[in-house]
């Protein structure tokens, strides 16, 4: 549970920014998106392998450009 205390004389925008950062760090948004709808186990595996392939291609591109 993300919780942020607003300090005296603190701008509300900075408190909201801190709250958003903490929510992102704890992974609350990604978790709610993951549970927003049901994925069949096969579909989940397919998506996981697609993400892994994408990640591998991206790292390969980075290695090629660094050499």
N, CA, C, O and CB atoms as a CASP TS submission, in Angstrom:
PFRMAT TS
TARGET T0000
AUTHOR 0000-0000-0000
METHOD Language model
MODEL 1
PARENT N/A
ATOM      1  N   UNK     1       0.843  -1.175   0.000  1.00  0.00           N
ATOM      2  CA  UNK     1       0.000   0.000   0.000  1.00  0.00           C
ATOM      3  C   UNK     1       0.888   1.237   0.000  1.00  0.00           C
ATOM      4  O   UNK     1       1.656   1.458   0.936  1.00  0.00           O
ATOM      5  CB  UNK     1      -0.959  -0.002   1.216  1.00  0.00           C
ATOM      6  N   UNK     2       0.782   2.027  -1.032  1.00  0.00           N
ATOM      7  CA  UNK     2       1.577   3.247  -1.140  1.00  0.00           C
ATOM      8  C   UNK     2       0.970   4.326  -0.256  1.00  0.00           C
ATOM      9  O   UNK     2      -0.238   4.565  -0.276  1.00  0.00           O
ATOM     10  CB  UNK     2       1.660   3.728  -2.610  1.00  0.00           C
ATOM     11  N   UNK     3       1.829   4.966   0.516  1.00  0.00           N
ATOM     12  CA  UNK     3       1.350   6.000   1.413  1.00  0.00           C
ATOM     13  C   UNK     3       2.383   7.129   1.435  1.00  0.00           C
ATOM     14  O   UNK     3       3.582   6.884   1.576  1.00  0.00           O
ATOM     15  CB  UNK     3       1.096   5.431   2.849  1.00  0.00           C
ATOM     16  N   UNK     4       1.908   8.356   1.295  1.00  0.00           N
ATOM     17  CA  UNK     4       2.785   9.523   1.300  1.00  0.00           C
ATOM     18  C   UNK     4       2.209  10.547   2.259  1.00  0.00           C
ATOM     19  O   UNK     4       1.027  10.883   2.186  1.00  0.00           O
ATOM     20  CB  UNK     4       2.946  10.123  -0.132  1.00  0.00           C
ATOM     21  N   UNK     5       3.042  11.040   3.152  1.00  0.00           N
ATOM     22  CA  UNK     5       2.605  12.093   4.053  1.00  0.00           C
ATOM     23  C   UNK     5       2.996  13.433   3.459  1.00  0.00           C
ATOM     24  O   UNK     5       4.128  13.620   3.013  1.00  0.00           O
ATOM     25  CB  UNK     5       3.212  11.913   5.467  1.00  0.00           C
ATOM     26  N   UNK     6       2.055  14.361   3.456  1.00  0.00           N
ATOM     27  CA  UNK     6       2.313  15.700   2.951  1.00  0.00           C
ATOM     28  C   UNK     6       2.882  16.520   4.105  1.00  0.00           C
ATOM     29  O   UNK     6       2.262  16.654   5.159  1.00  0.00           O
ATOM     30  CB  UNK     6       1.010  16.358   2.360  1.00  0.00           C
ATOM     31  N   UNK     7       4.074  17.063   3.880  1.00  0.00           N
ATOM     32  CA  UNK     7       4.750  17.847   4.908  1.00  0.00           C
ATOM     33  C   UNK     7       4.199  19.272   4.937  1.00  0.00           C
ATOM     34  O   UNK     7       3.551  19.714   3.988  1.00  0.00           O
ATOM     35  CB  UNK     7       6.272  17.863   4.662  1.00  0.00           C
ATOM     36  N   UNK     8       4.458  19.981   6.024  1.00  0.00           N
ATOM     37  CA  UNK     8       4.036  21.377   6.126  1.00  0.00           C
ATOM     38  C   UNK     8       4.733  22.195   5.041  1.00  0.00           C
ATOM     39  O   UNK     8       5.913  21.994   4.755  1.00  0.00           O
ATOM     40  CB  UNK     8       4.351  21.953   7.538  1.00  0.00           C
ATOM     41  N   UNK     9       3.992  23.105   4.454  1.00  0.00           N
ATOM     42  CA  UNK     9       4.499  23.995   3.394  1.00  0.00           C
ATOM     43  C   UNK     9       5.029  23.233   2.185  1.00  0.00           C
ATOM     44  O   UNK     9       5.902  23.734   1.476  1.00  0.00           O
ATOM     45  CB  UNK     9       5.597  24.881   3.946  1.00  0.00           C
ATOM     46  N   UNK    10       4.512  22.026   1.940  1.00  0.00           N
ATOM     47  CA  UNK    10       4.919  21.274   0.760  1.00  0.00           C
ATOM     48  C   UNK    10       3.892  21.471  -0.342  1.00  0.00           C
ATOM     49  O   UNK    10       2.685  21.447  -0.105  1.00  0.00           O
ATOM     50  CB  UNK    10       5.085  19.773   1.089  1.00  0.00           C
ATOM     51  N   UNK    11       4.387  21.662  -1.522  1.00  0.00           N
ATOM     52  CA  UNK    11       3.531  21.829  -2.683  1.00  0.00           C
ATOM     53  C   UNK    11       2.801  20.513  -2.956  1.00  0.00           C
ATOM     54  O   UNK    11       3.403  19.443  -2.878  1.00  0.00           O
ATOM     55  CB  UNK    11       4.357  22.278  -3.923  1.00  0.00           C
ATOM     56  N   UNK    12       1.518  20.588  -3.274  1.00  0.00           N
ATOM     57  CA  UNK    12       0.722  19.377  -3.495  1.00  0.00           C
ATOM     58  C   UNK    12       1.203  18.618  -4.739  1.00  0.00           C
ATOM     59  O   UNK    12       1.115  17.391  -4.795  1.00  0.00           O
ATOM     60  CB  UNK    12      -0.771  19.738  -3.640  1.00  0.00           C
ATOM     61  N   UNK    13       1.709  19.350  -5.729  1.00  0.00           N
ATOM     62  CA  UNK    13       2.214  18.688  -6.943  1.00  0.00           C
ATOM     63  C   UNK    13       3.413  17.793  -6.624  1.00  0.00           C
ATOM     64  O   UNK    13       3.541  16.697  -7.169  1.00  0.00           O
ATOM     65  CB  UNK    13       2.609  19.738  -8.006  1.00  0.00           C
ATOM     66  N   UNK    14       4.289  18.270  -5.737  1.00  0.00           N
ATOM     67  CA  UNK    14       5.452  17.448  -5.388  1.00  0.00           C
ATOM     68  C   UNK    14       5.018  16.218  -4.592  1.00  0.00           C
ATOM     69  O   UNK    14       5.616  15.151  -4.733  1.00  0.00           O
ATOM     70  CB  UNK    14       6.478  18.274  -4.580  1.00  0.00           C
ATOM     71  N   UNK    15       3.993  16.353  -3.764  1.00  0.00           N
ATOM     72  CA  UNK    15       3.489  15.196  -3.020  1.00  0.00           C
ATOM     73  C   UNK    15       2.874  14.182  -3.976  1.00  0.00           C
ATOM     74  O   UNK    15       3.057  12.977  -3.806  1.00  0.00           O
ATOM     75  CB  UNK    15       2.451  15.634  -1.964  1.00  0.00           C
ATOM     76  N   UNK    16       2.151  14.661  -4.973  1.00  0.00           N
ATOM     77  CA  UNK    16       1.562  13.755  -5.970  1.00  0.00           C
ATOM     78  C   UNK    16       2.654  13.058  -6.758  1.00  0.00           C
ATOM     79  O   UNK    16       2.549  11.868  -7.054  1.00  0.00           O
ATOM     80  CB  UNK    16       0.625  14.522  -6.927  1.00  0.00           C
ATOM     81  N   UNK    17       3.710  13.800  -7.100  1.00  0.00           N
ATOM     82  CA  UNK    17       4.845  13.229  -7.824  1.00  0.00           C
ATOM     83  C   UNK    17       5.502  12.120  -6.987  1.00  0.00           C
ATOM     84  O   UNK    17       5.826  11.055  -7.514  1.00  0.00           O
ATOM     85  CB  UNK    17       5.882  14.336  -8.173  1.00  0.00           C
ATOM     86  N   UNK    18       5.698  12.367  -5.690  1.00  0.00           N
ATOM     87  CA  UNK    18       6.274  11.352  -4.820  1.00  0.00           C
ATOM     88  C   UNK    18       5.377  10.124  -4.735  1.00  0.00           C
ATOM     89  O   UNK    18       5.859   8.991  -4.736  1.00  0.00           O
ATOM     90  CB  UNK    18       6.512  11.923  -3.430  1.00  0.00           C
ATOM     91  N   UNK    19       4.066  10.359  -4.662  1.00  0.00           N
ATOM     92  CA  UNK    19       3.105   9.254  -4.605  1.00  0.00           C
ATOM     93  C   UNK    19       3.173   8.409  -5.874  1.00  0.00           C
ATOM     94  O   UNK    19       3.208   7.181  -5.804  1.00  0.00           O
ATOM     95  CB  UNK    19       1.678   9.791  -4.402  1.00  0.00           C
ATOM     96  N   UNK    20       3.190   9.062  -7.028  1.00  0.00           N
ATOM     97  CA  UNK    20       3.262   8.335  -8.301  1.00  0.00           C
ATOM     98  C   UNK    20       4.537   7.512  -8.397  1.00  0.00           C
ATOM     99  O   UNK    20       4.518   6.378  -8.878  1.00  0.00           O
ATOM    100  CB  UNK    20       3.184   9.310  -9.478  1.00  0.00           C
ATOM    101  N   UNK    21       5.654   8.089  -7.935  1.00  0.00           N
ATOM    102  CA  UNK    21       6.931   7.391  -7.958  1.00  0.00           C
ATOM    103  C   UNK    21       6.878   6.154  -7.069  1.00  0.00           C
ATOM    104  O   UNK    21       7.378   5.094  -7.443  1.00  0.00           O
ATOM    105  CB  UNK    21       8.065   8.325  -7.510  1.00  0.00           C
ATOM    106  N   UNK    22       6.279   6.288  -5.908  1.00  0.00           N
ATOM    107  CA  UNK    22       6.187   5.164  -4.979  1.00  0.00           C
ATOM    108  C   UNK    22       5.267   4.072  -5.533  1.00  0.00           C
ATOM    109  O   UNK    22       5.557   2.884  -5.396  1.00  0.00           O
ATOM    110  CB  UNK    22       5.678   5.644  -3.607  1.00  0.00           C
ATOM    111  N   UNK    23       4.169   4.475  -6.153  1.00  0.00           N
ATOM    112  CA  UNK    23       3.256   3.499  -6.757  1.00  0.00           C
ATOM    113  C   UNK    23       3.970   2.739  -7.874  1.00  0.00           C
ATOM    114  O   UNK    23       3.817   1.524  -7.997  1.00  0.00           O
ATOM    115  CB  UNK    23       1.985   4.201  -7.306  1.00  0.00           C
ATOM    116  N   UNK    24       4.743   3.450  -8.679  1.00  0.00           N
ATOM    117  CA  UNK    24       5.483   2.792  -9.759  1.00  0.00           C
ATOM    118  C   UNK    24       6.530   1.837  -9.196  1.00  0.00           C
ATOM    119  O   UNK    24       6.722   0.742  -9.727  1.00  0.00           O
ATOM    120  CB  UNK    24       6.153   3.837 -10.667  1.00  0.00           C
ATOM    121  N   UNK    25       7.206   2.243  -8.129  1.00  0.00           N
ATOM    122  CA  UNK    25       8.246   1.421  -7.517  1.00  0.00           C
ATOM    123  C   UNK    25       7.665   0.138  -6.945  1.00  0.00           C
ATOM    124  O   UNK    25       8.294  -0.917  -7.024  1.00  0.00           O
ATOM    125  CB  UNK    25       8.968   2.202  -6.422  1.00  0.00           C
ATOM    126  N   UNK    26       6.477   0.221  -6.374  1.00  0.00           N
ATOM    127  CA  UNK    26       5.861  -0.966  -5.778  1.00  0.00           C
ATOM    128  C   UNK    26       5.174  -1.855  -6.820  1.00  0.00           C
ATOM    129  O   UNK    26       4.811  -2.991  -6.516  1.00  0.00           O
ATOM    130  CB  UNK    26       4.853  -0.548  -4.721  1.00  0.00           C
ATOM    131  N   UNK    27       4.995  -1.353  -8.035  1.00  0.00           N
ATOM    132  CA  UNK    27       4.410  -2.164  -9.099  1.00  0.00           C
ATOM    133  C   UNK    27       2.909  -2.316  -8.989  1.00  0.00           C
ATOM    134  O   UNK    27       2.359  -3.311  -9.462  1.00  0.00           O
ATOM    135  CB  UNK    27       5.035  -3.510  -9.104  1.00  0.00           C
ATOM    136  N   UNK    28       2.238  -1.366  -8.384  1.00  0.00           N
ATOM    137  CA  UNK    28       0.784  -1.457  -8.184  1.00  0.00           C
ATOM    138  C   UNK    28       0.046  -1.335  -9.514  1.00  0.00           C
ATOM    139  O   UNK    28      -0.902  -2.076  -9.772  1.00  0.00           O
ATOM    140  CB  UNK    28       0.301  -0.362  -7.208  1.00  0.00           C
ATOM    141  N   UNK    29       0.477  -0.411 -10.348  1.00  0.00           N
ATOM    142  CA  UNK    29      -0.198  -0.190 -11.638  1.00  0.00           C
ATOM    143  C   UNK    29      -0.067  -1.426 -12.525  1.00  0.00           C
ATOM    144  O   UNK    29      -1.053  -1.877 -13.107  1.00  0.00           O
ATOM    145  CB  UNK    29       0.393   1.052 -12.360  1.00  0.00           C
ATOM    146  N   UNK    30       1.148  -1.981 -12.632  1.00  0.00           N
ATOM    147  CA  UNK    30       1.334  -3.158 -13.477  1.00  0.00           C
ATOM    148  C   UNK    30       0.526  -4.342 -12.953  1.00  0.00           C
ATOM    149  O   UNK    30       0.003  -5.133 -13.738  1.00  0.00           O
ATOM    150  CB  UNK    30       2.818  -3.528 -13.558  1.00  0.00           C
ATOM    151  N   UNK    31       0.424  -4.466 -11.644  1.00  0.00           N
ATOM    152  CA  UNK    31      -0.340  -5.559 -11.053  1.00  0.00           C
ATOM    153  C   UNK    31      -1.824  -5.427 -11.373  1.00  0.00           C
ATOM    154  O   UNK    31      -2.474  -6.417 -11.710  1.00  0.00           O
ATOM    155  CB  UNK    31      -0.129  -5.597  -9.539  1.00  0.00           C
ATOM    156  N   UNK    32      -2.365  -4.221 -11.273  1.00  0.00           N
ATOM    157  CA  UNK    32      -3.788  -4.039 -11.579  1.00  0.00           C
ATOM    158  C   UNK    32      -4.055  -4.255 -13.057  1.00  0.00           C
ATOM    159  O   UNK    32      -5.101  -4.790 -13.425  1.00  0.00           O
ATOM    160  CB  UNK    32      -4.256  -2.640 -11.162  1.00  0.00           C
ATOM    161  N   UNK    33      -3.124  -3.848 -13.908  1.00  0.00           N
ATOM    162  CA  UNK    33      -3.304  -4.087 -15.348  1.00  0.00           C
ATOM    163  C   UNK    33      -3.263  -5.576 -15.652  1.00  0.00           C
ATOM    164  O   UNK    33      -3.987  -6.066 -16.519  1.00  0.00           O
ATOM    165  CB  UNK    33      -2.223  -3.352 -16.163  1.00  0.00           C
ATOM    166  N   UNK    34      -2.404  -6.291 -14.926  1.00  0.00           N
ATOM    167  CA  UNK    34      -2.291  -7.735 -15.149  1.00  0.00           C
ATOM    168  C   UNK    34      -3.570  -8.447 -14.732  1.00  0.00           C
ATOM    169  O   UNK    34      -3.958  -9.432 -15.359  1.00  0.00           O
ATOM    170  CB  UNK    34      -1.093  -8.310 -14.380  1.00  0.00           C
ATOM    171  N   UNK    35      -4.229  -7.965 -13.684  1.00  0.00           N
ATOM    172  CA  UNK    35      -5.445  -8.600 -13.178  1.00  0.00           C
ATOM    173  C   UNK    35      -6.718  -7.981 -13.750  1.00  0.00           C
ATOM    174  O   UNK    35      -7.814  -8.323 -13.305  1.00  0.00           O
ATOM    175  CB  UNK    35      -5.477  -8.514 -11.671  1.00  0.00           C
ATOM    176  N   UNK    36      -6.601  -7.094 -14.709  1.00  0.00           N
ATOM    177  CA  UNK    36      -7.778  -6.420 -15.252  1.00  0.00           C
ATOM    178  C   UNK    36      -8.659  -7.377 -16.057  1.00  0.00           C
ATOM    179  O   UNK    36      -9.877  -7.211 -16.116  1.00  0.00           O
ATOM    180  CB  UNK    36      -7.351  -5.245 -16.127  1.00  0.00           C
ATOM    181  N   UNK    37      -8.034  -8.376 -16.673  1.00  0.00           N
ATOM    182  CA  UNK    37      -8.800  -9.336 -17.455  1.00  0.00           C
ATOM    183  C   UNK    37      -8.110 -10.685 -17.367  1.00  0.00           C
ATOM    184  O   UNK    37      -6.928 -10.771 -17.033  1.00  0.00           O
ATOM    185  CB  UNK    37      -8.944  -8.877 -18.936  1.00  0.00           C
ATOM    186  N   UNK    38      -8.856 -11.735 -17.668  1.00  0.00           N
ATOM    187  CA  UNK    38      -8.335 -13.090 -17.554  1.00  0.00           C
ATOM    188  C   UNK    38      -7.627 -13.505 -18.830  1.00  0.00           C
ATOM    189  O   UNK    38      -8.146 -13.324 -19.931  1.00  0.00           O
ATOM    190  CB  UNK    38      -9.458 -14.070 -17.233  1.00  0.00           C
ATOM    191  N   UNK    39      -6.437 -14.062 -18.669  1.00  0.00           N
ATOM    192  CA  UNK    39      -5.714 -14.647 -19.795  1.00  0.00           C
ATOM    193  C   UNK    39      -5.647 -16.151 -19.590  1.00  0.00           C
ATOM    194  O   UNK    39      -5.350 -16.632 -18.496  1.00  0.00           O
ATOM    195  CB  UNK    39      -4.281 -14.036 -19.934  1.00  0.00           C
ATOM    196  N   UNK    40      -5.925 -16.879 -20.648  1.00  0.00           N
ATOM    197  CA  UNK    40      -5.794 -18.329 -20.577  1.00  0.00           C
ATOM    198  C   UNK    40      -4.310 -18.654 -20.406  1.00  0.00           C
ATOM    199  O   UNK    40      -3.449 -17.886 -20.835  1.00  0.00           O
ATOM    200  CB  UNK    40      -6.390 -19.024 -21.858  1.00  0.00           C
ATOM    201  N   UNK    41      -4.018 -19.781 -19.785  1.00  0.00           N
ATOM    202  CA  UNK    41      -2.608 -20.132 -19.550  1.00  0.00           C
ATOM    203  C   UNK    41      -1.763 -20.180 -20.820  1.00  0.00           C
ATOM    204  O   UNK    41      -0.611 -19.747 -20.812  1.00  0.00           O
ATOM    205  CB  UNK    41      -2.531 -21.465 -18.865  1.00  0.00           C
ATOM    206  N   UNK    42      -2.326 -20.703 -21.910  1.00  0.00           N
ATOM    207  CA  UNK    42      -1.583 -20.750 -23.177  1.00  0.00           C
ATOM    208  C   UNK    42      -1.323 -19.363 -23.727  1.00  0.00           C
ATOM    209  O   UNK    42      -0.249 -19.081 -24.259  1.00  0.00           O
ATOM    210  CB  UNK    42      -2.343 -21.573 -24.208  1.00  0.00           C
ATOM    211  N   UNK    43      -2.310 -18.506 -23.594  1.00  0.00           N
ATOM    212  CA  UNK    43      -2.169 -17.135 -24.056  1.00  0.00           C
ATOM    213  C   UNK    43      -1.118 -16.385 -23.230  1.00  0.00           C
ATOM    214  O   UNK    43      -0.344 -15.589 -23.761  1.00  0.00           O
ATOM    215  CB  UNK    43      -3.520 -16.410 -23.987  1.00  0.00           C
ATOM    216  N   UNK    44      -1.107 -16.653 -21.935  1.00  0.00           N
ATOM    217  CA  UNK    44      -0.119 -16.026 -21.052  1.00  0.00           C
ATOM    218  C   UNK    44       1.296 -16.465 -21.431  1.00  0.00           C
ATOM    219  O   UNK    44       2.217 -15.648 -21.455  1.00  0.00           O
ATOM    220  CB  UNK    44      -0.410 -16.380 -19.576  1.00  0.00           C
ATOM    221  N   UNK    45       1.467 -17.767 -21.730  1.00  0.00           N
ATOM    222  CA  UNK    45       2.781 -18.277 -22.153  1.00  0.00           C
ATOM    223  C   UNK    45       3.217 -17.623 -23.454  1.00  0.00           C
ATOM    224  O   UNK    45       4.380 -17.250 -23.608  1.00  0.00           O
ATOM    225  CB  UNK    45       2.745 -19.809 -22.319  1.00  0.00           C
ATOM    226  N   UNK    46       2.274 -17.481 -24.400  1.00  0.00           N
ATOM    227  CA  UNK    46       2.585 -16.872 -25.686  1.00  0.00           C
ATOM    228  C   UNK    46       3.051 -15.426 -25.507  1.00  0.00           C
ATOM    229  O   UNK    46       4.041 -15.006 -26.105  1.00  0.00           O
ATOM    230  CB  UNK    46       1.362 -16.926 -26.610  1.00  0.00           C
ATOM    231  N   UNK    47       2.330 -14.674 -24.680  1.00  0.00           N
ATOM    232  CA  UNK    47       2.713 -13.288 -24.424  1.00  0.00           C
ATOM    233  C   UNK    47       4.072 -13.209 -23.740  1.00  0.00           C
ATOM    234  O   UNK    47       4.880 -12.337 -24.059  1.00  0.00           O
ATOM    235  CB  UNK    47       1.654 -12.595 -23.567  1.00  0.00           C
ATOM    236  N   UNK    48       4.323 -14.108 -22.811  1.00  0.00           N
ATOM    237  CA  UNK    48       5.595 -14.113 -22.100  1.00  0.00           C
ATOM    238  C   UNK    48       6.751 -14.387 -23.057  1.00  0.00           C
ATOM    239  O   UNK    48       7.802 -13.754 -22.961  1.00  0.00           O
ATOM    240  CB  UNK    48       5.576 -15.157 -20.978  1.00  0.00           C
ATOM    241  N   UNK    49       6.558 -15.328 -23.978  1.00  0.00           N
ATOM    242  CA  UNK    49       7.624 -15.631 -24.936  1.00  0.00           C
ATOM    243  C   UNK    49       7.812 -14.481 -25.926  1.00  0.00           C
ATOM    244  O   UNK    49       8.934 -14.214 -26.356  1.00  0.00           O
ATOM    245  CB  UNK    49       7.312 -16.936 -25.694  1.00  0.00           C
ATOM    246  N   UNK    50       6.728 -13.800 -26.289  1.00  0.00           N
ATOM    247  CA  UNK    50       6.862 -12.639 -27.175  1.00  0.00           C
ATOM    248  C   UNK    50       7.681 -11.545 -26.517  1.00  0.00           C
ATOM    249  O   UNK    50       8.554 -10.948 -27.148  1.00  0.00           O
ATOM    250  CB  UNK    50       5.486 -12.096 -27.565  1.00  0.00           C
ATOM    251  N   UNK    51       7.402 -11.284 -25.254  1.00  0.00           N
ATOM    252  CA  UNK    51       8.154 -10.261 -24.521  1.00  0.00           C
ATOM    253  C   UNK    51       9.620 -10.659 -24.418  1.00  0.00           C
ATOM    254  O   UNK    51      10.501  -9.812 -24.562  1.00  0.00           O
ATOM    255  CB  UNK    51       7.557 -10.045 -23.112  1.00  0.00           C
ATOM    256  N   UNK    52       9.891 -11.942 -24.170  1.00  0.00           N
ATOM    257  CA  UNK    52      11.271 -12.409 -24.071  1.00  0.00           C
ATOM    258  C   UNK    52      11.993 -12.255 -25.407  1.00  0.00           C
ATOM    259  O   UNK    52      13.149 -11.833 -25.446  1.00  0.00           O
ATOM    260  CB  UNK    52      11.309 -13.874 -23.614  1.00  0.00           C
ATOM    261  N   UNK    53      11.309 -12.599 -26.509  1.00  0.00           N
ATOM    262  CA  UNK    53      11.919 -12.425 -27.832  1.00  0.00           C
ATOM    263  C   UNK    53      12.229 -10.966 -28.115  1.00  0.00           C
ATOM    264  O   UNK    53      13.299 -10.632 -28.623  1.00  0.00           O
ATOM    265  CB  UNK    53      11.001 -12.977 -28.919  1.00  0.00           C
ATOM    266  N   UNK    54      11.267 -10.089 -27.775  1.00  0.00           N
ATOM    267  CA  UNK    54      11.460  -8.654 -27.982  1.00  0.00           C
ATOM    268  C   UNK    54      12.663  -8.149 -27.189  1.00  0.00           C
ATOM    269  O   UNK    54      13.480  -7.382 -27.699  1.00  0.00           O
ATOM    270  CB  UNK    54      10.194  -7.877 -27.579  1.00  0.00           C
ATOM    271  N   UNK    55      12.759  -8.589 -25.940  1.00  0.00           N
ATOM    272  CA  UNK    55      13.868  -8.187 -25.076  1.00  0.00           C
ATOM    273  C   UNK    55      15.204  -8.680 -25.642  1.00  0.00           C
ATOM    274  O   UNK    55      16.194  -7.947 -25.631  1.00  0.00           O
ATOM    275  CB  UNK    55      13.660  -8.731 -23.649  1.00  0.00           C
ATOM    276  N   UNK    56      15.228  -9.919 -26.134  1.00  0.00           N
ATOM    277  CA  UNK    56      16.453 -10.486 -26.693  1.00  0.00           C
ATOM    278  C   UNK    56      16.882  -9.717 -27.945  1.00  0.00           C
ATOM    279  O   UNK    56      18.064  -9.424 -28.128  1.00  0.00           O
ATOM    280  CB  UNK    56      16.252 -11.978 -27.024  1.00  0.00           C
ATOM    281  N   UNK    57      15.909  -9.393 -28.803  1.00  0.00           N
ATOM    282  CA  UNK    57      16.237  -8.618 -30.006  1.00  0.00           C
ATOM    283  C   UNK    57      16.796  -7.250 -29.654  1.00  0.00           C
ATOM    284  O   UNK    57      17.743  -6.776 -30.282  1.00  0.00           O
ATOM    285  CB  UNK    57      15.003  -8.459 -30.888  1.00  0.00           C
ATOM    286  N   UNK    58      16.206  -6.621 -28.651  1.00  0.00           N
ATOM    287  CA  UNK    58      16.650  -5.294 -28.231  1.00  0.00           C
ATOM    288  C   UNK    58      18.074  -5.358 -27.678  1.00  0.00           C
ATOM    289  O   UNK    58      18.899  -4.501 -27.997  1.00  0.00           O
ATOM    290  CB  UNK    58      15.688  -4.711 -27.173  1.00  0.00           C
ATOM    291  N   UNK    59      18.369  -6.362 -26.856  1.00  0.00           N
ATOM    292  CA  UNK    59      19.723  -6.484 -26.316  1.00  0.00           C
ATOM    293  C   UNK    59      20.721  -6.812 -27.415  1.00  0.00           C
ATOM    294  O   UNK    59      21.865  -6.358 -27.371  1.00  0.00           O
ATOM    295  CB  UNK    59      19.772  -7.557 -25.227  1.00  0.00           C
ATOM    296  N   UNK    60      20.298  -7.598 -28.402  1.00  0.00           N
ATOM    297  CA  UNK    60      21.168  -7.914 -29.536  1.00  0.00           C
ATOM    298  C   UNK    60      21.485  -6.651 -30.333  1.00  0.00           C
ATOM    299  O   UNK    60      22.627  -6.433 -30.738  1.00  0.00           O
ATOM    300  CB  UNK    60      20.511  -8.970 -30.448  1.00  0.00           C
ATOM    301  N   UNK    61      20.463  -5.821 -30.554  1.00  0.00           N
ATOM    302  CA  UNK    61      20.691  -4.550 -31.269  1.00  0.00           C
ATOM    303  C   UNK    61      21.661  -3.658 -30.511  1.00  0.00           C
ATOM    304  O   UNK    61      22.527  -3.021 -31.110  1.00  0.00           O
ATOM    305  CB  UNK    61      19.362  -3.805 -31.486  1.00  0.00           C
ATOM    306  N   UNK    62      21.513  -3.614 -29.185  1.00  0.00           N
ATOM    307  CA  UNK    62      22.425  -2.800 -28.371  1.00  0.00           C
ATOM    308  C   UNK    62      23.851  -3.306 -28.475  1.00  0.00           C
ATOM    309  O   UNK    62      24.786  -2.511 -28.572  1.00  0.00           O
ATOM    310  CB  UNK    62      21.982  -2.795 -26.906  1.00  0.00           C
ATOM    311  N   UNK    63      24.029  -4.628 -28.455  1.00  0.00           N
ATOM    312  CA  UNK    63      25.373  -5.203 -28.558  1.00  0.00           C
ATOM    313  C   UNK    63      25.997  -4.912 -29.902  1.00  0.00           C
ATOM    314  O   UNK    63      27.190  -4.618 -29.976  1.00  0.00           O
ATOM    315  CB  UNK    63      25.332  -6.703 -28.326  1.00  0.00           C
ATOM    316  N   UNK    64      25.218  -4.986 -30.970  1.00  0.00           N
ATOM    317  CA  UNK    64      25.732  -4.743 -32.318  1.00  0.00           C
ATOM    318  C   UNK    64      26.167  -3.293 -32.475  1.00  0.00           C
ATOM    319  O   UNK    64      27.214  -3.026 -33.064  1.00  0.00           O
ATOM    320  CB  UNK    64      24.670  -5.095 -33.372  1.00  0.00           C
ATOM    321  N   UNK    65      25.378  -2.347 -31.955  1.00  0.00           N
ATOM    322  CA  UNK    65      25.720  -0.940 -32.088  1.00  0.00           C
ATOM    323  C   UNK    65      26.909  -0.556 -31.209  1.00  0.00           C
ATOM    324  O   UNK    65      27.622   0.389 -31.546  1.00  0.00           O
ATOM    325  CB  UNK    65      24.521  -0.080 -31.741  1.00  0.00           C
ATOM    326  N   UNK    66      27.151  -1.255 -30.091  1.00  0.00           N
ATOM    327  CA  UNK    66      28.266  -0.942 -29.212  1.00  0.00           C
ATOM    328  C   UNK    66      29.586  -1.397 -29.830  1.00  0.00           C
ATOM    329  O   UNK    66      30.617  -0.767 -29.595  1.00  0.00           O
ATOM    330  CB  UNK    66      28.065  -1.596 -27.842  1.00  0.00           C
ATOM    331  N   UNK    67      29.579  -2.469 -30.609  1.00  0.00           N
ATOM    332  CA  UNK    67      30.835  -3.003 -31.189  1.00  0.00           C
ATOM    333  C   UNK    67      31.360  -2.155 -32.278  1.00  0.00           C
ATOM    334  O   UNK    67      32.399  -2.468 -32.859  1.00  0.00           O
ATOM    335  CB  UNK    67      30.639  -4.385 -31.713  1.00  0.00           C
TER
END
